[in-house]
Amino acid sequence: MQDLEFVALRTRPELLEETAILLNTVWPRSLNYRLHYLAESRDDFPYSFILLQKDQGNRTKVIGHVRLNRVLGKPTATFLTCVIIEEDLRGCGLGKKLMEMTEKNAMELGCTSIYLSTYQKCKFYEHLGYHYCSQVTPVKTCSDVFTSSQIAVLDGQQSSAIRKDHGISCKVGDLVQFSSPVVKKDNNNYYHSCLKSAQTSIHNNYHNCGLNSATIQVTNEQNINSNNSQQSLPPLDTMVAMNVPPRPPPPPPIIKQPPNPQYNRTFHGSPFWMMKDLH
């Protein structure tokens, strides 16, 4: 315990790859993804902290990691994620030590509350003073990628924020139309209008050829009847025989859920949300 050191990962960039390898032991991802994820740690949220320990050869080794994100609409809250201790060193109080150092640094960053979600470590966090709460929305990227209005939403100032991006001035939450509205045409009117125009054009052409309107009407009726006869539907029994789909397989049997409610929640993939007020 005497050789432990808790530092911000941004101050030790040479340990990025070692930290990425540690995270991949529990949450496997590509190494490039992990390096990009950890490189987001900077002077603003998100913060990545690492727990270091010196071995007998005085070599510094990464044995733990934790990450602090912002919380949507809660400017003085932070969200805890990616909490990990090296597997060989678990069970000897290092997890509790990591959490104590994390909470201390969160208060130094101006946070008054800390949130997290977990599947199976509820008892561990309850022992540290966390209690169950409603779900919150963590912001998993740095604030540099947000506009001023989006940052105002993060801080819960939605009503007073004004957006002026791309020459647009509007209140946050208002609907902004960036293109001309599309006016839907009435299908029937549009169809009859086109038909009338076509009939007028045909009438003029036939009139120029010396044909009268009666001939035109008879010719049109013959064409319509001819088209209807060509497009007549096949017999009903033929259609049924062609369109009957194969019989679907029977549904799988219903599996009864175990009576333990905590197991049920984990079984369905829904985490537990917990929080703690920092003093």
Salt bridges, closest charged atoms under 4 A:
GLU14 OE2 - ARG12 NE 2.59
GLU40 OE1 - ARG67 NH2 3.05
ASP43 OD1 - ARG10 NH1 3.07
GLU86 OE2 - LYS61 NZ 2.99
GLU103 OE1 - LYS276 NZ 3.13
GLU126 OE1 - LYS123 NZ 3.84
ASP144 OD2 - ARG42 NH1 2.84
ASP155 OD1 - ARG70 NH2 2.40
ASP165 OD2 - ARG163 NE 2.98
